[in-house]
Structures are given as C-alpha cells and as structure tokens.
Amino acid sequence: MKLAEHAPDMDVVFAALAHPARRAILDRLSEGEVSVMELAEPFDMSQPAVSHHIGVLEKAGLIRRRIDGTRRPCRLSPDGVAAIDEWLAVLKTALSANYDRLDTLLAAPTSTAENPTP
C-alpha cells in the first residue's frame, strides 16, 4: 500500500486534525459518547462554532453523530481512526526499511583502499 493511495482522504483528515479545538474534541470523545452541548462546555466559543468543528470532523470520517430525541450524541468513528493507523503503518514500514538499510551499510566491512590510514 502506498501513501498516494490514501492522499485524498488523508488530506481531509489531517486538515481536520490541524485545529486544536478539533483535537480536543476527539480527545474528549476518546472517553465515550458525548452530546454536542457537552462537547461545547469547555470551549470559549459559541455552540454554532463547536458544531462547525464537529461537522468538519464528521466530514473527515473521524466522528459519527446520531439523533437521540433532542440530544445529538457524538462518538469516535473506528473506521476513521483505523484509516489514520493504516496510513501511519505505511510510514512506519518505510522508516523501518530505511533503518535496516542503514544498519546493513554501517555493519558492512570497509576496505582499506576506501579508508586509508593517515
């Protein structure tokens, strides 16, 4: 799997994660389902502004909302979090391969012709 295969989705996801309020919302949702009003409480912004941030996170696939009477509970989307994990796994694999090649290069014996002693 190549990084480019995830690029369009990941652009939206990482743009959503770029705002500190959105990351704080995700952090709060990591504890479980929370209503929009409960999510808005700790922020020094209007409820419509919080709703906008929730909409951005929902569009990025990171959270899900449902209707429960007058409440609008939100929760993390396992699929959205899994997509980030998969994308990062590709990076980790590439980084590990780079380190393995470096280890091999550093462990290889060098000839005296390449490194003459002064």
C-alpha positions in Angstrom: 0.0 0.0 0.0 1.4 3.4 -1.0 0.8 6.7 0.7 -0.6 8.2 -2.5 -3.5 5.7 -2.3 -4.7 7.4 0.8 -3.7 11.0 -0.1 -7.2 12.5 -0.9 -8.8 11.1 2.3 -5.8 11.9 4.4 -5.7 15.5 3.2 -9.2 16.0 4.6 -8.4 14.0 7.8 -5.2 15.9 8.6 -6.8 19.3 7.7 -9.5 18.4 10.3 -6.8 17.5 12.8 -4.9 20.7 12.2 -7.2 22.7 14.6 -6.5 22.4 18.3 -10.2 22.6 19.2 -10.9 19.6 16.9 -8.1 17.6 18.5 -9.6 18.5 21.9 -13.0 17.3 20.8 -11.5 14.0 19.7 -9.7 13.7 23.0 -13.0 14.2 24.8 -14.7 11.6 22.6 -12.0 9.1 23.4 -13.7 8.7 26.8 -17.0 7.8 25.1 -20.1 9.2 23.5 -20.8 12.9 24.4 -23.6 15.2 23.3 -22.8 18.3 21.2 -23.8 20.6 24.1 -21.5 18.7 26.5 -18.7 19.0 23.9 -19.2 22.8 23.7 -19.0 23.3 27.5 -15.2 23.6 28.0 -14.7 25.8 24.9 -14.7 29.6 24.9 -16.6 29.7 21.6 -20.2 29.7 20.5 -22.2 26.5 20.2 -22.5 27.1 16.4 -18.7 27.3 16.2 -18.3 24.0 18.1 -21.0 22.5 15.8 -18.9 23.6 12.8 -15.8 21.9 14.2 -17.9 18.7 14.8 -19.1 18.9 11.2 -15.5 19.1 9.9 -14.6 16.1 12.0 -17.7 14.2 10.7 -16.9 15.1 7.1 -13.4 13.7 7.6 -14.9 10.5 8.9 -13.4 10.8 12.4 -16.6 11.0 14.3 -20.2 9.9 14.0 -23.4 11.7 15.2 -26.8 10.3 15.9 -30.1 11.7 16.9 -31.5 10.8 20.3 -34.6 12.9 20.9 -33.3 16.4 21.4 -29.7 15.2 22.0 -27.1 14.9 19.3 -24.5 12.5 20.8 -21.2 12.1 19.0 -18.6 9.3 19.2 -15.3 8.4 17.5 -15.5 6.6 14.3 -13.5 3.4 14.4 -13.1 3.4 10.6 -11.7 7.0 10.6 -9.2 6.2 13.3 -8.2 2.9 11.5 -7.6 4.8 8.3 -5.0 7.0 10.2 -3.5 3.9 11.7 -3.1 2.3 8.3 -1.6 5.4 6.8 0.9 5.7 9.6 1.7 2.0 9.3 2.9 2.6 5.8 5.2 5.3 7.1 6.5 3.1 9.9 7.2 0.3 7.5 9.2 2.6 5.2 11.1 4.1 8.1 12.0 0.7 9.4 13.2 -0.4 6.0 15.4 2.7 5.8 16.9 2.0 9.2 17.5 -1.6 8.2 19.4 -0.5 5.1 21.4 1.9 7.2 22.2 -0.8 9.7 23.4 -3.0 6.9 25.5 -0.3 5.4 27.1 0.6 8.8 27.8 -3.1 9.6 29.5 -3.8 6.2 33.3 -4.2 6.5 35.1 -1.4 4.7 38.2 -2.0 2.7 41.5 -0.2 3.5 41.6 1.2 -0.1 38.4 3.2 0.7 39.6 4.3 4.1 43.4 4.7 4.0 45.0 5.3 7.4 47.0 8.5 7.7 
